Amino acid sequence: MSTRIYVGGLPFSTTDQELNALFSAYGEVGEATVAMDRATGQSKGFGFVEMPDDEAAQTAISALNGHVLDNRTIRVERAQPRADRGAGGPRRERRW
């Protein structure tokens, strides 16, 4: 089973490829994605990495948590399961 890793505090200039390269030093990376704002296309400063080998993932988490990347200290931890956010809130009736 693969491990999904949360990476916070990323420099806003970090790309998916740079995130992948950072973690690939510790093992195979299945996917590395920097979260982007839909409206502006700018980085949100965090991302996720998926590593198929749980032991390599734990090694990467231990080694990279607190690592300084472009003068920013990143936070690396096992990602929490995504909460069910439902349908998005109450619907409003249109008033024409």
Secondary structure as UniProt FT lines:
FT   STRAND          3..8
FT   TURN            12..13
FT   HELIX           16..24
FT   TURN            25..26
FT   STRAND          31..36
FT   TURN            38..40
FT   STRAND          43..51
FT   HELIX           54..64
FT   TURN            65..66
FT   STRAND          68..69
FT   TURN            70..71
FT   STRAND          72..73
FT   STRAND          75..78
FT   TURN            86..87
//
